[in-house]
């Protein structure tokens, strides 16, 4: 027991010697040490008396002390040094308590300003709205949390010091409320960010390789995931807005699906990009680019282009059909009396020419004919020439067969 007691007061004595009233960082430790020492002095003195009485009794009984025995005189000397240091430091503290309080109050002014700054940051930058990206929201919250954490130690130390000096503490209730709110909001944004990773992939997809038909199910799954979050998040504006954004994405996707038809060619897309004021080439456009331009607001003019494209597609397919037939058509031939080959099936060929010429002439009545005018005129001329050539050919062939038999 005597050794333990000796070690205890030795530690306290060293603590007293290290007290520096001019060091703001250590002022709390200093005040706490002085208060602890003051509260324990009577108990230590009582313990010391018991040790002295015990040692006196052992000496009367001729007790042989062990080698590591601490004589009470040593312990008493250490205790007196502790007491002297305490009296010096306590006196210094009492003399400088006014200065210490002034220093703490000055420090409080700076910390109160920091508290106000944190409250203002939270008011102005709080990612409560769903109008930002989840990653940005999380970064904002983590930045604020870092600021609070960096100042929390200072807040706590100052309040501890003020408590020891019986001074009113800084009101940190708003900061604690911010910490609570930011914790819940951060948890919500992490949930949203997890679901939103799929949206990001769609937004980064190039328009020319996109598949709107597949995205509808993805948006439904994301909406369901957000809808199943814990009830404590239901009233958060961020969640409500993100669910609304998914609904808007679904509407945009439906429009995009109508735009991504076989009738729409690259020149149609370039026209649509001009309509929505997107200064990008079609090959570089992403789904996200279209969403940012709010293509829903341009639905009417975009669908007019789709309607035109569908009308153009009819003419385009008619011309392609004519081209494909005549580029691949071969005359049907038959052997004539082992002498030569003659063309047969004249009626089918001439009928086909007349039908195609009729179609080319009918195209002129379409409002979309202008785009194909040059190509249609070219084929019209070719077929007219072919018709004239074959008229002569069939007459020559008929006369030759007649004359050859005479």
Number of C-alpha atoms within 10 A of each C-alpha: 7 15 13 9 15 19 14 13 21 17 11 20 21 13 18 24 13 12 20 16 20 12 11 16 13 15 19 21 18 23 20 15 17 21 13 12 21 15 11 12 15 11 11 16 14 11 14 20 14 12 19 16 13 12 16 13 12 13 12 8 9 9 10 8 12 7 6 7 9 13 15 20 11 11 21 18 11 17 23 15 17 23 19 14 19 23 15 14 21 20 12 13 19 12 11 14 15 11 14 20 15 12 13 18 15 12 14 19 12 11 18 16 11 16 21 14 12 20 17 12 13 19 12 9 14 18 24 20 15 20 13 13 15 24 15 13 24 20 13 19 21 15 12 21 17 12 13 19 13 11 15 16 11 15 21 14 17 23 21 18 21 19 13 13 14 9 14 9 15 16 12 15 9 13 17 12 11 20 17 12 15 22 14 14 22 21 14 21 24 15 16 23 19 14 19 21 14 14 18 14 11 19 18 14 17 17 22 15 10 18 16 21 14 11 19 16 12 15 21 13 13 20 18 13 15 21 15 11 14 9 9 9 18 14 9 16 15 23 23 16 16 21 21 14 15 18 15 15 19 19 14 20 22 16 17 23 17 14 21 18 12 9 17 19 13 12 10 18 22 16 14 22 20 13 14 18 11 16 10 13 12 19 13 11 19 19 22 18 18 18 16 10 14 15 20 19 11 13 16 11 13 24 15 12 19 22 15 16 19 17 16 21 17 14 22 19 11 17 20 11 13 19 13 11 12 13 9 7 10 8 11 12 12 13 11 11 7 7 7 9 12 15 14 14 11 14 9 10 16 14 11 16 19 15 12 18 21 12 17 21 13 12 20 16 9 11 11 19 18 12 12 16 14 11 12 24 14 11 19 19 13 13 19 14 12 14 17 11 11 15 13 12 13 15 10 12 13 13 11 11 12 10 9 8 6 5
